[in-house]
Amino acid sequence: MSGTSRRLSARTSVVLAAIGVAILVFGVSTLRAEATLQVTAPPPMPVAVVAADYAGDASIEEFFPGLVAARRQSALGFERGGRIDAIRVDVGDQVRAGDVLAVLDTRAVTAQIAAADAQTAEAAAQTALATETETRQAQLLERGHVSQQRLDEVRTSTRAARARQNAAAAAADAIRVQLDLAEMTAPFDGVVTARLADEGTIAAPGQPLLELIESGSLEIRVGLPPVLAASLNADHTYRFLTDGGALNARFRASTGIVDQHSRTVTVLFDIDPGAVAVGQVVRLAMATPIDADGFWVPTSALAEGRRGLWTVYVLQPDQGDYRLEARVVETVRIEADRVFVRGAVTDGELVLASGLQRIMPGLRVVPAVLEARVQ
């Protein structure tokens, strides 16, 4: 073998040896890295938890709509028909009891009263004449100039004349009543909410012309289930929610009758004037009991399970840490931010409160935040 061949063979051996050493170093480094990964486990994940607090007397606040109304509301009209001579109020006017609101044309009634008074005067004159005649006949009877029969006839005529006078006076009084009825007066203090006619209109008897609601006394009417309606205490104050905030109203009465359509009982609450407007819808807040043993959890603690069931994740102690374990629960009552559940969770166990998208069953965790018990 020539010298050149020997040199090439030596160089090749050196290169191969270097490659072998590199492969050996890389293999050892890989084995060390794998061993490091296998030995060094990830730290437990910090999570927010809540303690399961079983309660047998839990309740939920429910809201029932109610309508604000005036205790008295009237559609006012005239008892007798006629032409409207004047309407003295308009929508929004505050009136007092006894104020004249509208007047009919009374010229015809005034003429009838004059005629009735004339008839009454005529009847009174006839009664006076009959009375004087009776007196003279009584004197003649004493002297023996007339018979008892004649005196009795005169007395009968006197009584008849007096009856005609009374009838004429009563007729005149009846027409005067019509004159009084030609004025529409406010039956109570209130505010005019509608004006349905103007001057010159021919009003029919009983036709509504003005609407008046009592402004000094308001009430709230609420339909409640019979059980809740029966639980209300007389003169007790209850809380209502309005667009402007909360207000208190005092329970006054209950009809005690279940409506056939709504299956509710109407109850009435008194409120102070000015707190809300008539016709406004408010909500009665009432705590209703939950007839089941369970505990509250945030809605963020629920995960959808199989076959429509729900699960929560419980922290199970494991060698100083915790591992997540899925438990099936049943939802009893659901609110916007919390759920009342019952199931395979023991009182006092820690339940994952949030962060379901970051976990899986068996994950090692540590409680980082113990949230306040859901009330």
Secondary structure, DSSP 4 states (H G I P E B T S, - for coil): --HHHHHHHHHHHHHHHHHHHHHHHHHHHHHHHHHHHHHSPPPPEEEEEEE---BTT-EEEEEEEEEEEES-EEEE--SS-EEEEEE---TT-EE-TT-EEEEE--HHHHHHHHHHHHHHHHHHHHHHHHHHHHHHHHHHHHHTSS-HHHHHHHHHHHHHHHHHHHHHHHHHHHHHHHHHHTEEE-SSSEEEEEE---TT-EEPTT---EEEEESS-EEEEEEE-HHHHHTPPTT-EEEEEETTEEEEEEEEEEEEEE-TTT--EEEEEEE-TTSS-TT-EEEEEEEEE--S-BEEEEGGG-EE-GGG-EEEEEEEEETTEEEEEEEEEEEEEE-SSEEEEEES--TT-EEE-S-GGG--TT-EEEEEEEPPPP-
